[in-house]
Amino acid sequence: MNGELLPYLKRLREQPNAAPRQKVISEIMAGVEHVRIDTERNMLDVLDKVHAITDEAIDPTHVSPLSQVYEGLLLKMGERGNDGGQFFTPRQIIRAMVKVIDPKIGETVYDPGCGTGGFLAQSFEHMAGPNYSHITSPDQLETLKHRTFYGREKDNLIYSIALANLVLHRIDDPHVWHGNTLTGAETYGGLFEGAPALYDVILMNPPFGGKEGKEAQTRFAYKTGATQILFLQHVIDSLKPGGRCGIVLDEGVLFRTNEAAFVQTKRKLLDDCDLWCIVSMPGGVFTAAGAGVKTNLLFFTKGGPTNKIWYYDLSDIKVGKKRPFMLDKFDDFFRLLPERADSERSWTITRAEIEAGNYDLKAVNPNTKSNEDTRTPEELLDLIAAKGREVEEALAVLRRA
């Protein structure tokens, strides 16, 4: 295992005319130094465990039993604060975002910070349908497996995990570039050969609170160290005209107006794209994945400009490790989305209102009932005095008794 098989698998990409699948296997094994299967008994035990996995116990939204097992392991990594946590977007959020963007067979799907590959894997499941019901020809299946999914990831371990995850979701040819998307520094680009310059669909969750140095900033029109702002510029530049994007951004990106790059990037977004929807999420959605920040989901189409934005507010829902955010919380959102109708949770603001607020895009629900105490200090002092007199009178009655 460790002395012969692993070294052989790592060298597959170096073979003359190496096939795409050989390159993928080689990259998956690149970060594996050794395995704990060191006896024949260990090997037989592993085979028995795999053999016992059956379709009957598997969530029907998954295309294979092993894909669900693997994603379960990734979630556990996030819950324990290990290496996979910061790269894992909760499955329910991914499903909702993919459903909104609705990628079709024949469109290219790109995630420039793909982490463990959740958006790409879920897009495959959505496009293929249950038991491949959306696929009507062998050519469509070939297109999905070989010419549809593109991603970038810089972390060595997570890059290998992403490839394994995508292969287990039956994406035979995942085009994942290994390197820093924002600086352009490449570690390995062999799987990204022939990738398009622009994409039909982009789905992503850029790192929260990340910072980049001057090397990355020189590649962008608006200079800042804030990773999410640089990724947002990259996304806008990477979309085809008419291309659609769903992206997770933390609250700070939306409301910050004190740094030029934040305002300039949001103005570019509204000038070049139709930002048609923002969903305000609860603060605890990413707690299980190692982050408790307040987040928003942005959906836009390139070819703008934005004239108005429809907001939907889920921020009041209580979420934690023992109360995860579930997909059914989006039911009312999907009911209202086709018409972008107003409700207690939804409203629309105009471009003029956005510009008047210096491109502050934070969701502020105008329908929220205020619990603020509007009484003056004098009124409160009078109330305290009156209650004091009531207490004195009650004490007098008790003394007489």
N, C-alpha and C positions, 0 to 999 in steps of 0.2 A: 504493500500500500504506500508507505512513506518513501521507501527507497527506489521504487521502480515506477509505480503507476502515476503518482502525483507529478514527478519530474517529466514523465512522458506527456501527460495531459497539458502541462504548462508550455511545452514546446510545440504544441500543435500549430499555433499561428505562424511558426517559423518555417513550416514545411513549404516546399515549392508549390505554388498554386493552391494554397490553403483555402478550403471552402469556408463560406460564412459561418456555418455551424461549428467548424473546427476552431475558428477564431473566437467565437462566443465561449465555447467550453474552456479554451485556454485562458481567456480573461476571467471567467468565473473562478478558476482554480489559482489565478495568479497570487492572490493574497493568502492562500492556504499553505501553511508551513508543514503541518502534520495532522493526521486524524487519529482518533482514539481507538480505531478498529485495529487492534494489534494481535488478535488471535482469531483462529477459525471460529471459535464459539461466539465471539463478538459479532463477526460477520453474519453468522446464521441468525443471531438474535435480531439484528437490524433487518434482515430480509423477512423474518417472521412478522415484525412490527409493520413493515410496509405492506406486506401481503394482507394484513388484517384490515387495512383501510378500505372502506366500502362506499359506494355511491349513496347508499341508503341514509347514511348519517351526515350527508353533506348539504350545506346551504345550496339550493338550486340555482342561485345567481352565479355560482362559481363554475368555470368550465371544466375543472378537474378537482378531484379530492386533494391532491397534493398542493394545489394552489391555496386552498383554504387552510391547510395545515401550516403552510409556510407563512401566510399572512397572520395567522394566530401567533406564531413565534415572533414576528416583527412587532406586533402589538405588545407582547409581553416584554420585549426589550424596551419599548417606550415606557411602560408602566414602572419598570425597575430603574429608569434613568440611565440605562446603558447606552451603547453606541447608536442604536437604532432610533432612539426616542425623538431626536430633533429632526429626523428625516421621515417621520411617519405622520401622514395626515389621516385623521379618523375616517374610516371607511364610509360612514354615513354622509359626511360632508362631500367626499369625492363623488359618491353616487348622485347626490343632488346636483352638483355642479355639472357633471357629465350629462345628466338628464336635461338641464337647462340649455346647454350648448348644443346637444344632440348631433354629435359627429356622424357622418354618413360614409358608407363604403365608397372608396374612391377619393376621399379627402385625406390629407396628411395631418397627423396629430403630433404636436411637439411640446415637450416640457423641458425648458432650459435649466432647471434645477431639480431633476427628477427624483432625487432621494432613492427610496426603495422601489420606485416605478409604479406607485399606486394609481396615478391618473392614467398612465398608458395602459395598464392592465384592465382597469375598469372601462376604459374606452373600447378596448377589444371586446369585452363582454357585452357592452351596450350595442356595438356595431354588428357583432355576430348574432346576437339574440340567443334566447334559451335553446339549447341543442342545435345551434347554428341555423335557427329558423329564418333569419334575415338574409341568409346566403342562398342565392339562386343559381350559381354556376361555379365550376372549379376555378375560373379566372378570378372571381371575387374573393374566394378563399386564399388564393395565391397572393392577391393584392394585400389582403389583411395581414398575412403572415410575413410578407417580405418587403412591402413597399409603403407602409403606412405609418409606423411608429418610430419617432425620433426623440432622443433625449440627451441631456448633458449632466454629468455629475463629477465633482472633483475629489470627493473623499474616497480613498483607496478601498476600504472595506465595503462601504455602502455601494460603490460602483459594482463590485462583484455580486453583492446581495441583489441589486436591481436586476442584473442580467439573469440571475437564477430565478427570480420572481417572474420575470417576463417569459422565460422559456417554460416555466411550469404553467403559465397561462396560455401556452401553446402559440406564442409569438415566436416563430422559428428564427426570425432574422431581426432581432431588436437592434436598431441603429443607435447605440449609446456611445457618445463621445466622452472620453475620460480626460478631464482637465478643468481649468477654471474658466467658466463661461465669460466672466466679466473682464478678465485680463487677456484671454485668448491663449494662455499658457497650456499647451497640450501635453498630456502624459501618454495617451495612446488614442489615435484616431482611426485605427484600421476598420472599425465597425461603422464608421460614419462616412465612408467613401461613397460619393454619389448623392449625398444628402442635398435636398433643395435649399435655396437661399431664403425662400419665404414659405409660409405654411398656411393651410386653410383653418386649422384649429390650434389654439394654444391653451393649455390648462396647467396651472402651476401654483405652488405655495412657496414663495421665496423665504429664505431664513429670516426670522424675527430678530431685529436689533443687530444684524451683522454690519461689519465695517470693512471697507476696502481702501487700499492705499492709492497713491498717485498713479501707479501703473494701470489700474483699472479705470480711474477717472479720466485719463487722457483719451480713452476710446469713446467718450460720450459727450454730447453737446452741453449738458448741464452737469457741472462738477459737484460732487458730494461724496462723502464716504459711506453714506447710507445705502446698504446693499439693496433694500427693497426699491428705492428710487431708481438705482441703476438697472435693476432687473425690469422695472416697469418701462424704462426707455428701450431696453433690449427687446421686450415683448412687442411694443408698438412698431419698432423697426423691422421685426421678423414676421409680421402678419402680411398676408396677401391683401390686396384691395377686396373688401367683402369678407375677409377672414374674421373669425369670432374668437373671443377670449373669455375665460373665466379664471380669475386670480384671487388669491387670499392675501389681504393686506391688513396690517395691524392699524388700530385707531389713530396712532400718531401720524401716519402717512396722510390720512384724510384731513385732520384738523390743523396740522402744522403750517403756518404761513409766515414764520419768522426766518426762514432760510430760502434764499432765492431759488435754489435748485428744486425744492419741493413745489413752489408755486409755478415755476416754469414747466416742470414735468407734468403737473396736473393741467396746466393750460394747453400743453401739447396734446395730452390725452383728449381733452374736450374739443380741440381744433381738428385733430386728425381722425378721431373715432367718435362713434355714437355710443356714449356711456349710458345705456338704457336702463340699468338696474343696479342698485346697491342693497345688499341684505346685511343688516346689522345683527351680528351674532352675540350670544351670551359670552361672558368673560371666561367661563370654565371649559369651553369646548375642547381646548387643546391641553387640558390638565393631564390627561392620561398619556399624552405624547411628550410631556416634559415642559409645557409652557402654559402659563395662566393668563396670557395677554388677551385683551379685548380685540376681536378681529371683525373684518367685514369681507363679504364676497362681492367682487365687482364683475359685471358682465358688460362687454362692449363689442362693437363691430367696427372694423376699420373702414374708413371712407366717409366719416363724420360730415359735418360737425355735430356736437351734442346741442340739442335745443332744450331738452328737459330730461330729468332723471326721476325714475320711479323708485321709491324706497320701500323696503319692507322690514319691519322691526321685530326681531326675536330676542332682543337683549334682556327682557325681563324673565326669561325662563331660567330656572335654577339648574345648574349643571355642576357635577363633580365626579370624582373617581367612582363613587358608588351610584351616581345618577347620570350616566352618559347621555349625550345628546342622541336622540333617535330620529330616524328618517320621517316618522309620522308628524313631527313638528313642522315639516314643510308642506303638509297637505293643503292648508289654506292658502299658502303662498302659490302653489301650483294651480289652484282653482282661480286665483285672481290674476295670475301672470298673463294669460292670453290678451286680456283687455287692459291690463295694468290699472286695475280699478282701485279706487280709494276705499279704505276701511279703517277700523280702529288701529290696525297695525300698518297701514300703507298710505302713502301720500306722494305727491309729485311736486318738484320744485323746478323753476325755470332757469335758463342760462343767465338771465339778467340778475336773478337772486344770487346765483353762485358767484358771479363777477362782483356783485356788491359786497359779498363776504370775503373777497380776496381769495377765492378758490378754496374755501373751507368746505369740504365735502362731508363732514361728519353728519351722521344721521341723528336728527333731533325731532322726535315724534311730536307733531303739534297736537295730537289727540290724547296724549298722556295726561291723566288727571293729576294735578299737583297736590301733594300732601304737605306743602309748606305752610307753616303757622304764620299767618299775616297779622296777628295781634301786636299792638305796640307795647313797649316796655311799661308804659303807664297802665294799660289795660291789664297786663299780667300782674303788676303790683296790686291793683285793685282786687283782682281775683284771689290773690294769695291772702290779702287782708280779710276778704269775705269768708274764705275757707277757714281762716284762723278763728274768726268769731264763731263759726259753726262748731269748731272743735271745743272752744271755751264753753259754749252753751251745753254741749253734750257732756263735758266733764262735770259741770255744775249739777246736772241731773243725776249723774252717777254718785256724786258726793251726797246729795240729799237722800238717795236711796240707801 
